[in-house]
């Protein structure tokens, strides 16, 4: 019984660690991609919005709203 309890505790500790790693990595990649879509790849974002909704994005505010 003690071995089973130890395995469960170990699983939970590792899971929390990897959850934190995942959250940190996701936030970093999300921020990097959003920044790229608002600067270097803004044409790609404009095209994607146009294809999906038929709307033309008006200026930087439209880009920022679409990149959320």
C-alpha positions in Angstrom: 0.0 0.0 0.0 2.8 2.4 0.8 4.4 1.8 -2.6 1.1 2.7 -4.3 0.8 5.9 -2.3 4.4 6.8 -3.2 3.7 6.3 -6.9 0.6 8.4 -6.8 2.4 11.2 -5.0 5.3 11.0 -7.5 2.9 11.2 -10.4 1.2 14.3 -8.9 4.5 16.0 -8.3 5.7 15.4 -11.8 2.4 16.3 -13.3 2.4 19.7 -11.6 6.0 20.3 -12.8 5.1 19.5 -16.4 1.9 21.6 -16.2 4.0 24.6 -15.2 6.5 23.9 -18.0 3.6 23.6 -20.5 2.0 26.8 -19.3 5.3 28.7 -19.4 6.1 27.4 -22.9 2.6 28.1 -24.2 2.7 31.7 -22.9 6.1 32.3 -24.5 5.2 30.8 -27.9 1.8 32.6 -27.9 3.4 36.0 -27.2 6.1 35.4 -29.9 3.6 34.4 -32.5 1.2 37.2 -31.7 4.1 39.7 -32.0 5.1 38.2 -35.3 1.5 38.5 -36.6 1.3 42.1 -35.6 4.7 43.0 -37.2 6.5 40.8 -39.7 3.6 38.6 -40.7 0.8 41.1 -40.7 0.0 40.3 -44.3 -0.6 36.7 -43.4 -3.0 37.7 -40.6 -4.8 40.1 -42.9 -5.2 37.3 -45.5 -6.4 34.8 -42.9 -9.1 37.2 -41.6 -10.2 38.1 -45.1 -10.5 34.4 -46.1 -12.4 33.5 -42.9 -14.7 36.5 -42.6 -14.5 38.5 -45.8 -13.4 41.6 -43.7 -10.5 43.9 -44.4 -8.7 44.8 -41.3 -8.5 48.6 -40.7 -5.0 49.6 -39.4 -3.1 48.4 -36.3 -6.2 48.3 -34.1 -7.9 45.8 -36.5 -4.7 43.6 -36.5 -4.5 43.7 -32.7 -8.2 42.7 -32.3 -7.7 39.8 -34.8 -4.6 38.6 -33.1 -6.2 37.9 -29.8 
